[in-house]
Amino acid sequence: MNRENTMDWQEYLNKHRDRFVGELMEFVKIPSISAQSQHKDDVLKAGEWVAERLKNAGLDHVEIFQTEGHPFVYADWIRNKNLPTILIYGHFDVQPTDPLDLWDSPPFEPVIQDGRIYGRGASDDKGNLLSPIAAVEAMLKTDGSLPINIKFFAEGQEEIGSPQLPQFISGHRDLLACDLVVSADGLQWSPDQPKIEIGYRGMMAAEIEVQGPVKDFHSGLYGGVVQNPIHALAHILASFHDTKGRVAVSGFYDEVIEPSEEEKALLARLPVLESEIRDHVQVDELFGESGYTAMERGTIRPTLEICGIQGGYQGEGIKGVVPALAKAKITCRLVAGQDPDKIMEAIRVHVKTFTLPGVRVNFMNCEGRVKAYDMPHDHKGNIAVSNVLKKLYGKDPFVSRCGGTIPICPLFLDGLGVHTVNFAFSYEDENLHSPNEFFRLESMEKGQKGYGMLLRELAKVF
């Protein structure tokens, strides 16, 4: 008899620990930067790596779907139509590596130090994506079966807003149909404190381009004669908020749905002091919409932020010109009830209203508009995740919301009619999107064990 058929799945994970670590090292070496066209083949290579890994784990139907952009990978193991079907989601593309001079080691030459694997994508999301694959392999190689039906869906577009994903979901509803999505892309509260997240803000982005004279002109000859595009842009940007931090765009708050008092109370229980936030970001005082705590402003209230601005001379010293052009980039984080398209149009009208004479303004929509996502905290998927996290960490998870945006959650809810629960084991300190990104090897082991437990728990609650 094969020795692996006499051990349980957790023993299998322990036995093959070093192999799994080596596989993650191999995975991280692939420079799958989706934002940079020179890495298009590398993103495909990472997708092929995931597909091959899923086959080796024992999944049945494994397929790579090409798109106009980066690919998607699908796999499944379905034996009993009467069992619940869970779709596990993750992504294999990564962020750019700039600035390279701040990395202690090359970002795609992973190293292990102090129980951590360093490299771009180690935490976000390659380490987390590999964990459920390893768990499923362990159960199939030992038990010969799974307690539920499993589908995997991994993408190579997450870091650029998943532009082809909405169309793919709408065209493959039967293929992706499931009872729950489990996301292997996300965070826990801290290495010794778990959490479940029940909501993410949506997002929209735009660029504002203000054109003045045909070219830069001498400020001594033309200053005070023609409208300065930077002045005109500053006038528009200053009009976006009142002095108390509230967005001044007409209609911006009209359709905001307030969370229930119960959900607000759950948020208020989180052990976060405003002084800690202030110290973390190293400012003298916090600022934002009056009448709300910093935690509320960062999770359940909508925002409009100016993310970049350019115009005129940027070199050393002074160059006396009236510039020809000024630009700004803005993003909005949106909450339940807000329609990204309506918010975009409201801002467009606002910009037109506050455009000064003597300039032409081009308001450009950016791709990737996403609705906010909310999930009942007592959804049975959250109950299952909470039960497992309590066993893994020895304490109840916090119930949290995230101020960021995870596009797949509202896309799966609208396209498949199912909610998404977060079940990933990264932490905020792991330099996600920054130099020296790392993933704790103990998190990899915790994730593998956790997914094995979760599959059994989901079989009970669905």
N, C-alpha and C positions, 0 to 999 in steps of 0.2 A: 504493500500500500504506500502511496505517495505520502511522505511525512507531513506535507502541508495540509493534507486532508484530515490529519489527526489533531491539528491545532485549531484554536479559535482565531477569529479575525484580528483581535488585538495582539495576540502572539505573533501573527503574521506581520503586522505593522512593525513590531519591535525587531523581528528578525531581519526585515528588509530596510531598516532605518537608513543605513549608510547608502544603500542604493537610491533611495528616494532623495537624499541630500545631493548625491551626485547628479541625479536627473535635474534637480532644480538648478544646479550650477550650469549644466548644459543648456537648459532653457533660457537662463538669464544671459548667456553669451550671445544670443541672437539679438541684434540691434533693431528691434521691431518698432521703430519710431514712426507712428502713423502720420504725424504732422509734416514730415519731410519726404518729399518725392523721391529722393535718392535712396530711401530705405523701403520703397514699395515692395521690392523682392524679398526683403528681410521680414516684412510683416507676413507675406505669404509663406515664407519658410517657417515662421513661428506657428502659423495655422496648420501647416503640414506636420509639424512636430506634435501639436496637440492631437491631431487626428490619429497619428500613429500611436501616440500614448494611450488614447482611448481604445484603440483596437487591442493593444497589448493588455489592457486592463480587463478585457473580456466583453466589451460592449459589442452589440450586434451591428446595427445599421450605422455606419460612420460615413459622413459625406462632407466635402468641402464645397461651399457655394461661393462662386465668384460673383462679384458685383462691379458696378462702375467704379467703385472705390476699393476698399480692402475687403477681404473675404470673411465669411462666417463658417463655423464648423458645427456640425450637428452629429449627435450619436444617441442611441437609445438601447435599452434593455427592457423589453416588454414581454411578459409571460402570461399575465392573468388580467384580462380586461375588467374584472371585478375589483381589483386592487386600485388604490389611489395612484395617480401618476404625478410625479414631482419633476419639475424642470430645474436643473441646476445651471445657473448662469455665471459667466466670468468673461474676462477679456485678456487677450494676449498681446495687445499693442501697449506701448509705453510712451512716456513723456520724453521730449528732447533732453539732452544732458547739460546744456549750458547753465552756468559758466563752468567750463571744464577745469579751470585752474583751481577751483574750490574742492575738487574731488581728491581724496587721499589715495585712491587707487583708480585705474581706468574703469569707467562705468560698465563696460561689457567684458571685463576680465574679473569675474566675481572672486572674492576672497572670503574666508571664514575667520573671524576674530571674536574672541570672547562670547562664543555661542551665537554669533550673528553672521548671516551671509550678506555681504555688501555688494551692491550692483544695481543698476537701473532696472526697475521692474520686479526686484526681488519681493517687495511687499505689495506693490500695486501693479499687477495683480497676479503675478506668476506663482508666487508661493501659495497664495490663497486658492488659486485655480487648481494647482496640483494636489492639494489636500483631499478634496472629495474624490478625485480620480483614484488616488491611492486607497482611500477607504473602500470604494466600490470594488477595486481589484482585490483587496484583502477578503471581502465577504464572498466574492465570486470564487476565489481560489480555495477558500476553506469550506464555506457552507454550500457552495455550488449554486446559490440563488440569492436574491435580495427580497426583503420583506415588502417592497413596493415596486411599482414600475418606475423606471428612471429615464429621463431624457437629459442630455447635456446640450447647452447652446453657448458657444464661445465666439466672441467677435474680435475683429482687428481694427475697430473704428471708435472705441469708447472714448479715447482721449481727444478725439476731434468732433465729438458730439453725435456720433452714430448717424451720419446723414442718410445712409441707405436702409437703416433698420426699420423705419415706419413702413416703407413699401414692402420690405421683405416679410414683416409680420402679417400685413394685410393679405399677402399672396400665399402665405404658408400657415394659415390658421389651423388646419387639420394636423399638419406635421408637428406644430408646437403646442397643440392642445394639451392642457394639464389641469390639475386641481390646485396647484400652488407653484410659484416660482421661488426658489431659494437662491439668493445672490451671494456668491463667494467673493464679492467685491465690496469691502466696507471695513468698519472699525469696531473694536470694543472700547470700552471707556478707558481702561488702564490694564496693565499686565495682571493685576489682582482684582479687577472689578469688571464684570460683564455689563452689557446693556442691550436692549432692543430698541430699534428706531422705528417710529410709527409715522414719520412724515419727513418729506424733503421739499424745499422750496423749488419752484420752477424758475425759468430763466429766459430772458430775451436780450439781444445785444444789437447795437447799431453804431454807425459812424456818422459824424457830422463834419462836413467839409465846407469851409467858408472861403469863397473866392473873392478877392478884391481886385486890385489893378492887374494888368496883364503880366507884370513881372515885378520884382523888388525894385523900389525906387528910393532915392536919396531922401532921408527923413528931414533934412534941412530944407529941401526944395519942395517936398510934397507932404510933409507932416502938417496936419491941419487943413489939408486941401482935399485929400481923399480919405474914405473910411478905412481904418486899419482893421484887417480881418481878425487879428488877435483880439482887439478891443471888442469887435462884434461877437466873436466866439465867447469871450469871457462874459459878455452881457447875457448870452443865451444860457451858458452853464450856471451863472449865478442865479438865474430865474428858476432853476429846477427845485429849489428848496426854500422854505421860509427860515427865519432865524432860529427856530426851535427844532430844526431837523426834519420837519414834515415835508414830504414831496408836494410841490405846489402845482403839479400838472393836473388840470381839470379832469375829473373822472377817474383818477388813478386808484382811489380807494372805494369806488362805488360798489363793486361786486365782491369785496373781501368778505369771506365767511370766517367768523371768529371761532376758534376752538371752543369746545365745551368747558365748563368750569372744572369738570373732573380732569380733563386733559391739561388745563392750565395748572391745576394743583400738582399733577404728576411732574410737570416741568419745574415747578417751584421747589420740589423736593430735591432736585439735583444739588449736590454739594459744591456749588460754584459761587465764589464771592466776587463781587465786582472789583474789589481791590486786587484779586488774583489776576483777573483779566487785564486790568490796567498795568500791573507789573509785568505780565507776560509780553504784552505788546510794547512796553516801555514808553508810555505817554503819561503826562501829568494828570489828565482826567479823561474820562470817557465822554462820548457825545453821541446823540442820536435823538430820534423822535421822542418827544416828551410824553410822560404818562405811562411809559413801559420800562421794565427792567432791561438791563443789557442782554440777559439771556432771551427774553421775549423779542427784543429788537433783532437779535441774531438768528431767530428760528421761526417765529410765527408772524412777524411783520414784514411787509414788502419794502424793498429798497430800490433806490436809483443811485448808482455810483458812477463817477467819472474815473475811468480806468487808465486813460492815457491822453496826452495832449501834446501837440507839436505845432511849430510855426516859427518862421523867422530864423534869425541867425543863432546857431547853437554852439559855435566854436569858442575858443578862448578870447577873452577881451570883449570889446564892444564894436559892433558894426552898425552904423546909423542908417537903418533902412525902414521903410514902410513895407512890410512883407506882402507878397502876392497871395499867400495861402495860409490857412490855419486849419487844423484838424483835431478832433477829439473822438475818443471811443467811450461808449457808455454801456453799462450792463444793468439790468434789473433782476433782482431776485423776487419771485412772485409767490403768493400764497393761495390757499384754496379759494376758488371762486373767480380768480382773475384769469382772463383770457389773454394769452400773450399777443395775439393779433390785435385785439382791441387796445391793449396797452401801447403797442407799437404805434397804432394810429393816433392815439391821444398824445403821445410824445411828438409825433410828426406835426400835428396841429399846433402844439405848444411852441415848437421850434419856429414854425412859420410866423406865429403871433409875435415872438420876441426877436425876429430878425430885423436888424437896423437897416436903414436905407444905405445904398452905395455898395452892397455886397450881394453875391448870389450864394445861396445855401443849397447844398446837396445832402439830403438825408438818406442814408443807405442802410437798408435792413441787412442783418447778418443771419446766416443760416443757424439752425439748431435751436429754434424756439421750443421751449418745453413747459408743459403745465406742471403745477405743483402736484404732489402726491401725498395722500393721507390714507391711513389704514387704521381700523378700529384696534385699540390696544388689547382688546379681549378676543381678537380673531384667533381661531384655533391654531393657525400657523404660528402666531406669536406665543400661544400657550405651550406648544410643543417645543419651540426654541427656548423659551424661558425655563422649562423643566430640564432641558439638557444643560443649559448654561449654569443653572444652579448646581447640578451635579459636578460639572467641570471645575467651577470656581469656588464651590462651597458657600455661595451666597446668592441672594436674589439679584437679578439684573435690574439696573436702572431702566426706566421707561423714558426715552429721550426723543428729541427731534433734531434734525440736522439742517443747518442753514444753507448747506450746499445743495447741489442738484444731481440726481441720478436719473438720466433720461429714460432708462429702460423700465423704471417702475410705472410711470403713467402710460408708457407705450404698451406694456404688457397688460395693464389694467383695461385700457381702451380696446386693444386689439384682441385679447384673449379672454377678457372678463375675469381675470384672476389677480390676486394681490401678490406682492413680492415681500418676503421677509429677508432681512439681512442676517447672514451667518458667516462672518469672516473674522479673521483674527489678527488684523493689523492694529497698530496704535499710532496716535498722532505724532509721537516723537520719532517715528521711523523715517523721517525726511522724505515723505512722499512728494514727488514733483520737485525735489531739491537735490543738491549734491549730497553724496554719501548716503543714499537710500539704503536701508537694510531691512532684513526680516529676521526675527528671532526664531532660532531652530526649535525652541520649545513651543512656539506658536504653531509651527508646522505640525509638530506632533499632537498638539492640542486640537488643531483643526482636523487632522485625520481621525483621531479618536472621536471627536465631536460629531463628525459626519456619520460615522458608523452608528453612534447612539441616536442621532437625529432621524435616520431612516427608519429605525425601529419605533421611535416615538411617534413619527408621523403616521405610521401604519396603525397606531392605536387611536389617534384623534380624528382621522379622516374616514 
